[in-house]
Amino acid sequence: MKDNLHPDVNEAMLFDKFTTVGPVSSIRVFRDIITRRSLGYAEVNFQQAAD
């Protein structure tokens, strides 16, 4: 879990940043259900738990 994100951060930006750590299996930026604006946190899952 990553929090305190700038509202403009999106999945592609996080993918670019976190693929330097290891292979990413999924990324989800949590968004307001009505406005679709970022809530400021995201979940990044790696292919291997060690990453």
Backbone hydrogen bonds, N-H to C=O, Kabsch-Sander energy under -0.5 kcal/mol:
donor,donor_aa,acceptor,acceptor_aa,energy
2,K,42,A,-3.0
5,L,40,G,-2.8
9,V,6,H,-2.0
14,L,10,N,-2.0
15,F,11,E,-2.6
16,D,12,A,-2.3
17,K,13,M,-1.9
18,F,14,L,-3.1
19,T,15,F,-2.0
20,T,17,K,-0.8
21,V,18,F,-1.5
22,G,18,F,-1.3
25,S,45,N,-2.7
26,S,45,N,-1.7
28,R,43,E,-2.5
30,F,28,R,-0.6
30,F,41,Y,-2.2
32,D,37,R,-2.8
36,R,32,D,-1.9
39,L,30,F,-3.0
42,A,2,K,-3.0
43,E,28,R,-2.6
45,N,26,S,-3.0
47,Q,23,P,-2.7
51,D,48,Q,-1.5
